[in-house]
């Protein structure tokens, strides 16, 4: 009988284990996915180290999943065997709680997160609620599509919900795994895109991604530099460093928005700047399955692509360590050979 290779965390803080399990069977309103690629995201540390409350171990991480529908549970009619699909951070919604009934599916009381509350994509096969599944368009390979399930949808969805319109000055703080996609999306959406990072050496790179202007935060005050440009309508903050995020607040224009998608442990802001500029500080959740579907479709239409380093599934521990060093250019993706 065929088996399901999985890379699991046996308990919080323990090394990864590569084991074989039986191929799982989908329940009602679920599908089974034959995984082709799965991105390795920094948020996987929540599973690896047990930082997310209530994790049940052993647990298989991975929430940037691309594969083929391989099995369909009872009562499910929207999907067909063989369809290429993706599953992201959002692990489905109930459609019955008050939050869902108000259209806030991201806030469903289920609080299902792929790879945290259920097994994710570091595997040959996984099960997903049908409501968590996004259709994958033609024009993307599984490796290209994987990071769009988290880094892609997060930056794309935040920008399109930021209130900025084409022609507005939009800055992207950080040009790493999230930011290199954020710069591309911002430019393709028609924003006057400014990239902010550390070091003069990044200027040529971000301009190739579509940035109109570059600010080296080591060489100049990023807030003052943004102010000279007229102030940003939106700063998309992709970094995880609180002081770096706080340093750009003064560069927001009147009624500007600091859109937070990176997650520092704490953030100190200036209430005076907020009051005097009528500024907004806003967080943004990545998105539901339809948002992931939109992110992929836009990426195909406009030529947005993640830059990836690729590892086979059996080298997942090495791939995870490569991601954690911060040296990957810019996302790490596992492939299964399926």
C-alpha positions as CSV (number, residue, x, y, z in Angstrom):
1,X,0.0,0.0,0.0
2,X,1.3,3.5,-0.8
3,X,2.3,5.6,2.2
4,X,2.3,9.2,3.1
5,X,5.6,10.7,4.0
6,X,5.3,13.5,6.5
7,X,7.7,15.8,8.2
8,X,6.3,16.2,11.7
9,X,7.2,17.9,14.9
10,X,6.8,15.3,17.7
11,X,6.6,17.8,20.5
12,X,7.3,21.5,21.0
13,X,10.9,22.3,20.4
14,X,11.9,18.9,19.2
15,X,13.8,18.1,16.0
16,X,11.7,17.3,12.9
17,X,10.9,13.6,12.2
18,X,10.4,12.2,8.7
19,X,7.9,9.3,9.1
20,X,5.5,7.3,7.0
21,X,1.7,7.3,7.8
22,X,-1.3,5.9,6.1
23,X,-2.7,8.1,3.4
24,X,-5.5,10.1,5.1
25,X,-9.1,9.9,4.1
26,X,-11.2,13.1,3.6
27,X,-14.3,13.5,5.8
28,X,-17.5,15.4,4.9
29,X,-16.9,18.7,3.2
30,X,-13.1,17.9,3.0
31,X,-10.7,17.2,0.2
32,X,-7.5,15.3,0.1
33,X,-4.6,17.0,-1.7
34,X,-1.6,15.3,-3.3
35,X,1.0,17.9,-2.4
36,X,3.4,19.0,-5.1
37,X,5.1,22.0,-3.3
38,X,4.9,23.7,0.1
39,X,6.6,26.9,1.1
40,X,8.6,27.1,4.3
41,X,7.4,30.2,6.2
42,X,8.8,31.9,9.3
43,X,5.4,31.4,10.9
44,X,6.2,27.6,10.9
45,X,8.3,28.4,14.0
46,X,4.9,28.6,15.9
47,X,4.5,24.9,15.3
48,X,8.1,23.9,15.6
49,X,8.6,25.6,19.0
50,X,5.1,25.4,20.3
51,X,4.4,29.1,20.5
52,X,0.8,28.7,19.3
53,X,-1.5,27.8,22.3
54,X,-3.2,24.5,22.2
55,X,-1.2,22.7,19.5
56,X,-1.7,18.9,19.5
57,X,1.4,16.9,18.7
58,X,2.7,15.3,16.6
59,X,1.9,18.1,14.1
60,X,2.9,18.5,10.4
61,X,3.7,22.2,9.6
62,X,3.2,24.0,6.2
63,X,0.7,26.5,5.1
64,X,1.9,27.4,1.6
65,X,0.6,24.3,-0.1
66,X,0.1,23.6,-3.8
67,X,-1.1,20.3,-5.2
68,X,-3.8,18.3,-6.9
69,X,-7.2,17.3,-5.5
70,X,-6.8,13.5,-4.9
71,X,-9.9,12.6,-3.0
72,X,-13.3,14.2,-2.1
73,X,-15.3,13.7,1.0
74,X,-19.1,13.4,1.4
75,X,-21.3,16.4,0.7
76,X,-18.6,18.1,-1.3
77,X,-19.6,19.1,-4.9
78,X,-17.4,22.2,-5.8
79,X,-14.2,20.3,-6.5
80,X,-13.1,17.6,-8.9
81,X,-10.3,15.0,-8.7
82,X,-7.2,16.3,-10.5
83,X,-7.8,20.0,-10.0
84,X,-4.7,22.1,-9.2
85,X,-5.3,24.0,-5.9
86,X,-3.7,25.8,-3.1
87,X,-4.2,26.0,0.7
88,X,-2.8,28.9,2.8
89,X,-2.7,30.0,6.4
90,X,-6.5,30.3,6.6
91,X,-7.7,26.8,7.4
92,X,-11.3,27.2,6.5
93,X,-14.5,28.7,8.0
94,X,-17.8,27.4,9.3
95,X,-20.1,29.9,7.6
96,X,-22.4,29.7,10.6
97,X,-20.9,31.8,13.5
98,X,-21.7,35.5,13.8
99,X,-18.4,36.5,12.3
100,X,-18.9,34.4,9.2
101,X,-22.5,35.6,8.9
102,X,-21.2,39.1,8.8
103,X,-18.7,38.2,6.1
104,X,-15.7,38.2,8.4
105,X,-14.6,34.7,7.4
106,X,-11.0,35.3,8.6
107,X,-12.3,35.7,12.1
108,X,-14.4,32.5,12.2
109,X,-14.7,31.0,15.7
110,X,-13.2,27.8,14.3
111,X,-9.8,29.6,14.3
112,X,-8.4,26.9,12.0
113,X,-4.9,27.5,10.8
114,X,-3.2,25.1,8.3
115,X,-0.2,23.4,9.9
116,X,-1.1,24.6,13.4
117,X,-4.6,23.3,14.2
118,X,-4.4,20.6,11.5
119,X,-1.6,18.9,9.6
120,X,-0.2,21.0,6.8
121,X,1.8,20.5,3.7
122,X,5.2,19.2,4.7
123,X,3.9,15.9,3.4
124,X,2.9,13.9,0.3
125,X,-0.8,14.1,1.2
126,X,-2.9,16.4,3.4
127,X,-6.6,17.0,4.2
128,X,-8.2,20.4,4.0
129,X,-11.7,21.7,4.5
130,X,-13.2,22.6,1.2
131,X,-13.6,26.2,2.3
132,X,-9.8,26.5,2.7
133,X,-9.1,25.6,-0.9
134,X,-8.1,28.0,-3.7
135,X,-8.2,27.3,-7.4
136,X,-4.8,27.6,-9.0
137,X,-4.7,29.4,-12.4
138,X,-2.8,28.3,-15.5
139,X,0.6,30.0,-15.8
140,X,2.1,29.2,-12.4
141,X,4.2,26.2,-11.5
142,X,3.7,24.6,-8.1
143,X,7.0,26.1,-6.8
144,X,6.0,29.6,-8.1
145,X,2.6,29.3,-6.5
146,X,3.5,28.0,-3.1
147,X,4.7,31.2,-1.5
148,X,1.8,33.1,-2.9
149,X,-0.4,31.2,-0.4
150,X,1.0,33.2,2.5
151,X,3.6,35.9,1.6
152,X,1.8,36.6,-1.7
153,X,-1.8,36.8,-0.4
154,X,-0.7,38.7,2.7
155,X,1.0,41.6,0.8
156,X,-1.4,41.6,-2.2
157,X,-4.5,41.6,0.0
158,X,-3.1,44.2,2.4
159,X,-2.3,46.6,-0.4
160,X,-5.6,46.2,-2.2
161,X,-7.4,46.9,1.1
162,X,-5.2,49.8,2.2
163,X,-7.2,52.6,0.7
164,X,-4.4,53.6,-1.7
165,X,-5.4,54.3,-5.3
166,X,-3.2,54.3,-8.5
167,X,-0.7,57.2,-8.3
168,X,-0.5,57.3,-4.5
169,X,2.8,57.1,-2.8
170,X,3.1,53.7,-1.2
171,X,6.2,52.6,0.6
172,X,7.2,49.0,1.3
173,X,9.3,48.6,4.5
174,X,11.6,45.6,4.1
175,X,12.5,43.7,0.9
176,X,12.8,40.2,2.3
177,X,10.4,37.3,1.8
178,X,7.3,39.4,2.1
179,X,8.7,42.7,0.9
180,X,10.1,41.5,-2.4
181,X,6.6,40.5,-3.3
182,X,5.1,43.7,-1.8
183,X,7.2,45.9,-4.0
184,X,6.1,44.0,-7.1
185,X,2.4,44.1,-6.2
186,X,2.6,47.8,-5.3
187,X,4.2,48.7,-8.6
188,X,1.8,46.5,-10.7
189,X,-1.2,48.1,-8.9
190,X,-0.1,51.5,-10.1
191,X,1.2,52.9,-6.9
192,X,4.2,55.3,-6.8
193,X,6.3,52.6,-5.1
194,X,9.1,53.4,-2.6
195,X,11.1,50.5,-1.1
196,X,12.8,51.0,2.3
197,X,15.6,48.7,3.4
198,X,19.1,48.7,4.9
199,X,22.1,49.1,2.6
200,X,22.9,50.9,-0.7
201,X,23.4,47.5,-2.4
202,X,19.6,46.8,-2.6
203,X,18.8,49.8,-4.7
204,X,19.3,48.3,-8.1
205,X,17.5,45.1,-7.1
206,X,14.3,46.9,-5.9
207,X,14.2,49.0,-9.0
208,X,14.2,45.9,-11.1
209,X,11.2,44.8,-9.0
210,X,9.4,48.0,-10.0
211,X,10.2,50.4,-7.2
212,X,10.2,54.1,-8.3
213,X,12.5,55.2,-5.5
214,X,14.7,53.6,-2.8
215,X,15.5,54.7,0.7
216,X,18.5,53.3,2.5
217,X,17.5,53.4,6.2
218,X,21.1,53.1,7.2
219,X,22.1,56.2,5.3
220,X,19.1,58.5,6.0
221,X,16.1,58.9,8.3
222,X,13.4,57.0,6.4
223,X,10.6,59.1,7.9
224,X,12.3,62.4,6.8
225,X,13.0,60.9,3.3
226,X,9.3,59.9,2.9
227,X,8.2,63.4,4.1
228,X,10.4,65.0,1.4
229,X,8.6,63.0,-1.2
230,X,5.3,64.3,0.1
231,X,4.4,61.7,2.7
232,X,3.2,58.2,2.1
233,X,-0.5,57.3,1.7
234,X,0.5,53.8,2.9
235,X,3.5,52.2,4.4
236,X,3.3,48.4,4.1
237,X,5.4,47.2,7.1
238,X,6.7,43.7,6.3
239,X,9.6,43.7,8.8
240,X,9.5,42.1,12.3
241,X,11.5,44.7,14.0
242,X,9.4,47.1,16.2
243,X,11.9,50.1,16.2
244,X,12.3,49.9,12.4
245,X,8.6,50.0,12.0
246,X,8.2,52.9,14.4
247,X,10.9,54.8,12.6
248,X,8.7,55.3,9.5
249,X,5.6,56.6,11.2
250,X,6.7,60.2,10.7
251,X,6.8,59.6,6.9
252,X,3.1,59.0,6.6
253,X,1.2,61.7,4.8
254,X,-2.0,63.3,6.2
255,X,-4.5,60.5,6.8
256,X,-1.8,58.0,5.9
257,X,-1.9,54.4,7.0
258,X,0.8,52.2,8.5
259,X,-0.3,48.8,7.3
260,X,1.2,46.1,9.5
261,X,1.8,42.6,8.1
262,X,5.1,41.8,9.9
263,X,4.7,40.8,13.5
264,X,7.2,42.4,16.0
265,X,6.9,41.5,19.6
266,X,6.0,45.0,20.4
267,X,5.6,48.4,18.7
268,X,5.9,51.9,20.1
269,X,4.1,54.6,18.2
270,X,3.7,58.4,18.6
271,X,0.1,59.3,19.6
272,X,1.0,63.0,18.7
273,X,1.9,62.1,15.2
274,X,-1.3,60.1,14.9
275,X,-3.4,63.0,16.2
276,X,-1.7,65.7,14.2
277,X,-1.7,63.8,10.9
278,X,-5.0,61.9,11.5
279,X,-2.9,58.8,10.9
280,X,-4.1,55.1,10.9
281,X,-2.3,52.2,12.3
282,X,-3.8,49.0,10.9
283,X,-3.0,45.3,11.0
284,X,-4.0,43.0,8.2
285,X,-4.7,39.2,8.2
286,X,-3.4,37.3,5.2
287,X,-6.7,36.3,3.6
288,X,-9.2,33.5,2.9
289,X,-9.1,31.0,0.1
290,X,-10.7,33.4,-2.4
291,X,-8.1,36.0,-1.6
292,X,-5.4,33.5,-2.3
293,X,-7.1,32.7,-5.6
294,X,-7.2,36.4,-6.4
295,X,-3.5,36.8,-5.5
296,X,-2.5,34.0,-7.8
297,X,-4.7,35.3,-10.7
298,X,-3.2,38.8,-10.3
299,X,0.3,37.4,-10.2
300,X,-0.2,35.6,-13.5
301,X,-1.8,38.6,-15.1
302,X,0.9,41.0,-14.1
303,X,4.0,38.8,-14.0
304,X,4.6,38.9,-10.2
305,X,6.8,36.0,-9.1
306,X,8.4,34.9,-5.8
307,X,12.1,34.3,-5.8
308,X,12.7,30.8,-4.3
309,X,15.2,28.3,-3.1
310,X,14.0,24.8,-3.6
311,X,14.6,21.6,-1.5
312,X,13.1,18.1,-1.7
313,X,10.7,17.1,1.1
314,X,13.3,14.8,2.7
315,X,15.6,17.8,3.2
316,X,12.9,19.7,5.1
317,X,14.9,20.2,8.3
318,X,17.7,21.8,6.3
319,X,15.2,23.9,4.4
320,X,13.7,25.1,7.6
321,X,17.1,26.1,9.0
322,X,18.0,27.9,5.8
323,X,14.8,29.9,6.2
324,X,15.4,30.7,9.9
325,X,18.9,32.1,9.1
326,X,17.3,34.9,7.1
327,X,19.8,34.3,4.3
328,X,17.4,32.6,1.8
329,X,16.7,34.6,-1.4
330,X,13.8,35.0,-0.7
331,X,11.5,32.1,0.0
332,X,12.2,28.4,0.6
333,X,10.0,25.8,-1.0
334,X,9.7,22.0,-0.5
335,X,8.9,19.7,-3.4
336,X,7.5,16.2,-3.1
337,X,7.9,14.8,-6.6
338,X,4.2,14.2,-6.9
